[in-house]
Every structure is written in C-alpha cells, then in structure tokens.
Amino acid sequence: MKPSLAKGTRDFGAEEVYRRKYIISVLQRNFERFGFQPLETPSFENLSTLTGKYGEEGDRLIFKILNSGDYAAKTNDADWQSKNSQKLIGQISDKALRYDLTVPFARYVAMNHGQMTFPFKRYQIQPVWRADRPQKGRFREFYQCDADVVGSESLWQEVDLVQLYLSSFSQLKVPVMLHVNNRKILSGLAEFAGISEQLIDFTVALDKLDKIGKSGVVTELISKNISVEAISKLDFLFDQSSDALENLAQLKHIFPEGSIGRTGVDELEFVLTNCLELGISSAQLKFNITLARGLEYYTGAIFEVKAQGVAMGSVGGGGRYDDLTAMFGVKNVPGIGISFGLDRIYLVMEELNVFPENTVKSVQYLFANYGEKEALAAMKIIEQLRAKGISAELYPDAAKLKKQFTYAEKKGIPNLVFYGEQEIADGKITVKDLQSGAQKVLGTEEFLESLR
C-alpha cells in the first residue's frame, strides 16, 4: 500500500516547524503584552455544542466523529433506507472535531462564569478542523490563534484589538489592510431594503463579493428570493468611497436616529475615529460595508485582515458576539474576539521572504566519531556543551571522515570537531569552520571557556 496524506492535511519538516514556532512566539508575546492569558480546550466537543452556531454552510463543514462500537446498531432502519443523512447523523454521532476556537471558548465561559473575573481575556493557539474543499491557503486541518475578551461592552475593546492586530503583523513584517464593518449596519441595510427576514441570506451572499463579484452576489440574492427592487436599493454598496468616515456619513442619511443601523454607524465611527487619533494609518484601516464574514453569532464589529501584495484570502478575522453564551444558557455575557490564521500567515511570509534568517535552529558542533574510546571522550565534552545550552552531537558511527563531512554539510552544521586519539592525549580539540574552511586547535578547557 502506497502511503499518502489525507486531503487538506500536511506534514511539517524541521524548517517549517521552526518557522511556525516563530510566528506563534510573536503572537503569544503580543497576546500577553496586551493582557491576555492562555487557555486550551479539547480537540473535540459534543456535536450539539457546535451545531447551529456557524450557519447552514458552517454546519456542513463540521467533521463528525462516529460513536464508539457498533454505531449503527441503534439506528432507525427507515432512515437508512431513505438515506436521510440529517436524521442518521444524530443517531450515529454525538461528538465532532472543533470547527473554531470561539464556540468552545463560549462553552468554557458558560461552564465557568461563576469563578471568573470579568472582563476575562484569553488567548488560545490550537488546531481546528473543517471539511472544506482544499485549495491554496485553505486546509482541512489548520491552526487558529485567537484572542477574546468577554464581560465588557466597551468599544475600547474593539480599538485595543485593532492595535493588537496591526502591532502583531508589523512585527511579523507582513503589510496588511484591516477591513472593518458592523453587523448592526448590515441589519440596518436589510431593514432599509425590506429584507430583514432574509438577513442571513443577504449577509452570506454579500460576504462572497471578493470571490464572485457584484454579478455573482446579485445572482445569489435573486436565487434566495430577494427581490430585484430590494437589490436595487442596495446598489450603492458596490460603489463605496475610499474615505471611511465619508461612507459612514452617507449611511447616517439612510438610517434614522435610534435605529439598529444608526447604532452600528455610531459604534464604528467611535472605533475608527479613536484608532486614527492613536496614530493608526488610514491606509491600514478600511471600512468595508460589504464585509459580513457569514457567521451568525456576530452582533457588532466585524474584522477581516488581508495581506498586501500577495494573492491570498484573509489572514485573520473576528468580531463582537454579545449573545453567544446565551446558547449555553448563560445570558448577558458580551464578548469580542479576533483570530490569526497561522497557516496563511506562514504562506504569506514565505512568499514575501520575510522570515528571519536565524529562525531555523541547527546543531552547532558535530563531533567526528573515531571509535568507541574516542566517542566516549567526545560525549563527555558534548555533555558540557549541552549544559551551557549549546547544541552538539556525536556522529553515531565510526565511518569514513568524508561521510561525516557530508552529513554535517547536508544538515547545515557549521562546525566539525575532531577529538581523536592524538587530540585526547594532547588535551587539545580541533575545530573546523565548514563555511570558511578555517581550522583551529584549542586546549580542551580553552575551547569550553571560549563558549561561555
């Protein structure tokens, strides 16, 4: 049987692992600098915890886990015959791999809110799974790096998360544009067009504008039985000014005082104005009125980050979800969170060639192997190097030196150490720099002292 990978998954070699760890270390450092603390949740949840939180499309992408044992024993024969998959799922599966980190976090808050100090700020860096069609930058198993705040309705949280986004991407040397919108504005637009009952259909189609264009969005809206008259009232959405505050001013003429749409405009105006006051460049911050992000649990601000100069989807996104924990029986716990897409960030950094040169760690000293007696003596020196935090290893076999040289070169080891019978007798060590070809002889203690 020829070995193969499941579609949408990858193996990671040493270089990739080191680079991924570099990205995670930058994000983790920033999360903690902004006051977030770590949290981890299980890789799978009860299926009931996840379903109904991501919309119809999201529910289809959840990886279900078959029940243990004879999972088909208690199923209804009629459902098998009718091939009613929705009824069968509930009978053969009650667990699922997590689709994102936000819903498990909301479940955690609902279970532990009595012991928490609010506002509660957590970050989480773990893999998630989606039964999506694999393509460039889209995988079935991938990492999310989330930062969320629950227990506060303050719009300063939105401002803080904008700063967290831009600070993190700046340190990663990835130029980005942060697109922002407000779910209340979208609700107001649906109200304005007389399609409030079709809000989800409207926002799901609108969120695909970048992928399918205006004509594609219009076609999908019509297919969802949204009238041509309603669509024509929303035509201005596809022709927005580059000035965010100018676009908000236009919306103020559409939405009456006290309406949900006007509330969304006022909230977004507060966020944008204060971000600009704090020195954030308008070139990095864009009010994107068509941004919807599709997920049903957003109630206020919506964020999406796109890398500049690279053909890639979003590298981050999030928003406010003031009623998510109510799904678990705990009401009045407002929340807002953002996510960084580790895998896409990696691809962007690779394409832009912005990884630091010293990201990949290699062994610093390879000791040549001359035989058992010499190997033992070399291991005693290696032990002292490792105690100093210096990476070193012994070539495992007493092979020809040419083979040991080749091994060091292929692994990118910069120094080859000769500690044979004569060196041991003289109390000396010979170190060869494999890049320059320079070779030096040092006393054993002198060598160890030089590496302090």
Secondary structure, DSSP 4 states (H G I P E B T S, - for coil): ----PPTT-----HHHHHHHHHHHHHHHHHHHHTT-EE----SEEEHHHHTTSSHHHHHHT--EEPPSS-TTTTS-HHHHHHT-HHHHHHHH--EEE-S-SHHHHHHHHHHHGGGPPSSEEEEEEEEEE--PPPBTTB-SEEEEEEEEEES---THHHHHHHHHHHHHHHHTT--EEEEEEEHHHHHHHHHHHT-GGGHHHHHHHHTTHHHHHHHHHHHHHHHTT--HHHHHHTGGGGS--S-HHHHHHHHHHHSPTTSHHHHHHHHHHHHHHHHHHTT--GGGEEE-TT---S-TT--SEEEEEEETTS---EEEEEEE-TTGGGGGT--S--EEEEEEEHHHHHHHHHHHT-S-TT-S---SEEE----HHHHHHHHHHHHHHHHTT--EEE-SS---HHHHHHHHHHTT--EEEE--HHHHHHTEEEEEETTT--EEEEEHHHHHHHT-
